[in-house]
Amino acid sequence: MKLELKPDIEAGLLAQAHARGLSLDAYLDEVLERAASPKKPRPAGRKSLARLFAESPLKGIDLKFERDQDTGRPVKL
């Protein structure tokens, strides 16, 4: 398959590939393979973080978390 990319897009992809120590072709193979693979369903009983917070028994309680202010330590410069 042949892809024609805009120069700026190609440059960005090439930079990402080099950052991972890959050639552009190898990097694109990985990206396309991930995009084409089916998404794994969430295991039964596992909730998203947003849902976990939404269903939290602490929802609506006005908790104020405070701690002593750290004044730091003396540093000789």
Secondary structure, 3 states (H helix, E strand, C coil): CCCCCCHHHHHHHHHHHHHCCCCHHHHHHHHHHHHHCCCCCCCCCCCCHHHHHHCCCCCCCCCCCCCCCCCCCCCCC
